[in-house]
Amino acid sequence: MTCGTASTAFVLKCLTKNPKFDEKWVINQQPKQQKWGKGKIGMGLSRLKKMNERLYKADKKLNAKYKVEKYGADIIQNEDNFRTIIRNSLKQKIPVIVHYECTPIYGWKCGHHSPVVAYNQEEDKFLLVDTAFSHIWVPTILLYLAMDTKDVKDRTVRNWHRGIVLPVDRKNPIDKCLRGLKKYVPQWKLVEAKAFK
C-alpha cells in the first residue's frame, strides 16, 4: 500500500459509506504495470489523478456523481486560494487529498499524500487524516508551504508541482468549489472546467 492508494480509499469510503472501497480494491483496479506497493516509488500528482479517474469510472454510481479534478501549486498560487478551495470542498462534505513535502510538518524529507477532512476557522488549521502516521491539525500556512513544492521524482508533468486532487460533484458547477478565487486570479474563467486542466 502507498499513501496515495490509502488516501484514495479513505475518500471513497467517506463519499459512499461502502466498505468495498478499501486499499485492496483500489490496487486491484490498476493495470499491472501501474500497481504501487512496498519498495516502489510512490505516485506524483498527475498519476494520483489518473488513478482516481480510473477508479471513479470503474463504479457506475461514483462516475455518475463525481469527476476528478487536480490543482497544482502553480495553479493555486497562494495560501488564500488554497484555503478557499479546500474549505469549499469540505462544505460539500467532500474530502481533499493533498500531495505535500513532509519536511515542514514532520521534519523529514519525502513526498506524501493525506486526506483533509475538516477545518478549524478559529485556529486556521486543517485536519489531516494521515494514512501512515497519526491524524494531525496543521496550520493552513504550514500545509500550503508543504504543498507548494516540486516533486522531482514525478516527471509526468512539466515543473512537477505538488498540489491537491479532489472529487467534484457533477451536479455542482466547477466554480462552486472555486468560489472566491476570482479576486486573486482574475484571468481564471471559473465556469470553464477546461481552464483547470
C-alpha positions in Angstrom: 0.0 0.0 0.0 1.1 3.6 -0.5 -0.2 6.8 1.0 -1.9 7.6 -2.4 -3.9 4.4 -2.6 -4.8 4.5 1.2 -5.8 8.2 0.9 -8.0 7.4 -2.2 -9.7 4.5 -0.4 -10.4 6.7 2.6 -12.0 9.4 0.4 -14.1 6.8 -1.5 -15.4 5.4 1.8 -16.3 8.9 3.1 -18.2 9.6 -0.1 -20.0 6.3 -0.4 -20.1 4.7 3.1 -19.3 1.5 1.3 -16.7 -0.8 2.9 -15.9 -2.4 -0.5 -13.7 0.6 -1.4 -10.7 -0.4 0.6 -7.0 -0.3 -0.3 -7.1 -3.7 -1.8 -9.9 -2.8 -4.2 -8.1 0.4 -5.2 -4.9 -1.5 -6.0 -6.8 -4.3 -7.9 -8.4 -1.8 -10.2 -5.0 -0.6 -11.5 -3.3 -2.0 -14.6 -0.5 -4.5 -13.6 2.3 -2.1 -14.7 0.9 0.7 -12.6 0.4 -1.1 -9.3 2.2 0.6 -6.5 3.4 -1.1 -3.4 6.2 -1.8 -0.9 9.6 -0.9 -2.3 8.2 1.0 -5.3 8.3 4.8 -5.9 5.1 6.5 -4.9 3.0 8.5 -7.3 3.0 12.1 -8.1 0.0 14.4 -8.6 -0.7 13.5 -12.2 -0.6 9.8 -11.5 -2.8 10.2 -8.4 -5.4 12.0 -10.6 -5.3 9.3 -13.3 -5.6 6.6 -10.7 -8.6 8.3 -9.2 -10.2 8.9 -12.6 -9.9 5.1 -13.4 -11.4 4.2 -10.0 -14.4 6.5 -10.4 -15.1 5.2 -13.9 -14.9 1.6 -12.6 -18.0 2.2 -10.4 -21.2 3.5 -12.2 -22.6 5.3 -9.2 -19.3 7.1 -8.5 -18.8 8.0 -12.1 -22.4 9.4 -12.4 -22.0 11.6 -9.4 -18.3 12.8 -9.4 -15.5 13.8 -11.6 -11.9 14.1 -10.5 -10.0 17.5 -10.6 -6.4 18.3 -9.9 -4.9 21.6 -8.9 -1.1 22.0 -8.8 0.6 24.6 -6.6 1.4 26.5 -9.8 -2.4 26.9 -10.3 -3.4 27.5 -6.7 -0.7 30.3 -6.4 -1.3 31.4 -2.8 -2.4 30.4 0.7 -5.8 32.2 0.4 -6.7 30.2 -2.8 -5.5 27.0 -1.1 -7.7 27.6 1.9 -10.7 28.6 -0.2 -10.6 25.5 -2.5 -10.4 23.1 0.4 -12.9 24.8 2.6 -15.5 25.0 -0.3 -14.9 21.3 -1.0 -15.3 20.4 2.7 -18.6 22.4 2.9 -19.9 19.9 0.3 -18.7 17.1 2.5 -16.0 16.1 0.0 -12.5 15.4 1.4 -9.5 16.6 -0.5 -6.2 14.7 -1.0 -3.2 16.9 -0.5 0.2 15.9 -2.0 2.9 17.6 0.0 6.5 17.5 1.2 6.8 16.1 4.8 9.7 18.3 5.9 7.6 21.4 7.1 5.2 19.2 9.0 7.1 16.1 10.2 10.7 17.1 9.8 11.9 14.5 7.4 12.2 14.7 3.6 9.8 12.7 1.5 6.6 13.3 -0.5 3.3 12.2 1.0 -0.5 12.1 0.4 -3.1 12.7 3.0 -6.9 13.4 3.0 -8.0 16.7 4.6 -11.4 16.3 6.3 -12.0 19.3 8.5 -11.2 23.0 9.0 -10.9 24.9 12.3 -11.6 28.5 11.5 -10.6 30.0 14.9 -7.1 28.5 14.7 -6.9 28.4 10.8 -5.9 24.7 10.8 -6.9 21.8 8.6 -7.2 18.2 9.9 -5.0 15.7 8.0 -6.1 12.1 8.3 -2.6 10.7 7.9 -2.8 7.2 6.5 0.8 6.4 7.6 1.2 8.3 10.8 -1.3 9.9 13.2 -4.1 12.4 12.5 -2.8 16.0 12.9 -4.2 19.5 12.9 -1.9 21.6 10.6 -1.9 25.4 10.3 -3.0 26.4 6.8 0.2 28.3 6.1 2.3 25.3 7.0 0.2 22.9 4.9 0.3 25.3 2.0 4.1 25.7 2.2 4.4 21.9 2.3 2.2 21.6 -0.8 3.9 24.4 -2.6 6.9 22.3 -3.5 8.1 20.4 -6.5 8.2 16.6 -6.8 11.5 15.9 -8.6 10.6 12.2 -8.9 7.3 12.9 -10.8 8.3 13.8 -14.4 4.9 13.2 -15.8 4.1 16.9 -15.9 6.1 20.0 -16.6 7.5 21.6 -13.4 6.4 18.6 -11.3 4.3 20.6 -8.9 2.6 19.1 -5.9 -1.0 20.1 -5.2 -4.4 18.6 -4.5 -6.8 16.1 -6.0 -10.4 16.1 -5.3 -13.7 14.6 -6.5 -16.1 17.3 -7.7 -19.9 16.7 -7.6 -21.1 16.7 -11.3 -24.4 18.5 -10.2 -22.5 21.4 -8.9 -20.7 23.6 -11.4 -16.9 23.6 -11.2 -16.8 27.2 -10.0 -18.7 26.3 -6.8 -15.6 24.7 -5.3 -13.5 27.6 -6.5 -15.8 30.5 -5.5 -13.9 33.4 -4.0 -10.7 32.9 -6.1 -11.6 35.4 -8.8 -10.2 38.4 -6.8 -6.9 36.6 -6.5 -6.6 35.2 -10.0 -8.7 37.5 -12.3 -7.7 35.7 -15.5 -9.4 32.5 -14.4 -12.8 31.8 -16.1 -14.4 30.0 -13.2 -17.2 28.5 -15.1 -15.0 26.8 -17.6 -13.6 23.5 -16.4 -11.1 23.5 -19.3 -9.2 26.3 -17.6 -8.2 24.0 -14.8 -6.9 21.0 -16.8 
